[in-house]
Amino acid sequence: MSTAEKLGMAIIGVAMVTTLILPRRQTVPVITAAFNGARGFLATAMGTGKRV
């Protein structure tokens, strides 16, 4: 992994943790959005994603 990829993953990780621990946040929707986003990236990469 390049340095840019590691930095990007670190930023996303910190953002997710921050969102989860802040008061008045809904943890379940945040986790669902994260997994659905990852699923969308993979579907696009494999060519099975929705047509836009």
TAFENZI-V537203 format. One record per residue. N is the residue number from 1. RES is the residue in one letter. SS is DSSP state (h for helix, s for strand, l for the rest). D_CENTER is the distance of its C-alpha to the mean C-alpha in Angstrom with 1 decimal. Layout:
# TAFENZI-V537203
n,res,ss,d_center
N,RES,SS,D_CENTER
N,RES,SS,D_CENTER
This chain:
# TAFENZI-V537203
n,res,ss,d_center
1,M,l,17.6
2,S,l,18.7
3,T,h,18.6
4,A,h,16.4
5,E,h,13.7
6,K,h,14.1
7,L,h,14.1
8,G,h,10.9
9,M,h,9.2
10,A,h,11.3
11,I,h,10.5
12,I,h,6.8
13,G,h,8.2
14,V,h,11.0
15,A,h,9.4
16,M,h,7.7
17,V,h,11.2
18,T,h,13.0
19,T,h,11.8
20,L,h,12.7
21,I,h,16.1
22,L,l,17.4
23,P,l,20.2
24,R,l,20.1
25,R,l,16.4
26,Q,l,15.6
27,T,h,13.6
28,V,h,13.5
29,P,h,12.1
30,V,h,9.2
31,I,h,8.5
32,T,h,9.4
33,A,h,7.1
34,A,h,3.9
35,F,h,6.4
36,N,h,7.8
37,G,h,5.4
38,A,h,5.6
39,R,h,9.1
40,G,h,9.8
41,F,h,9.3
42,L,h,11.5
43,A,h,13.9
44,T,h,14.5
45,A,h,15.1
46,M,h,17.5
47,G,l,19.2
48,T,l,18.8
49,G,l,16.5
50,K,l,18.2
51,R,l,20.7
52,V,l,20.3
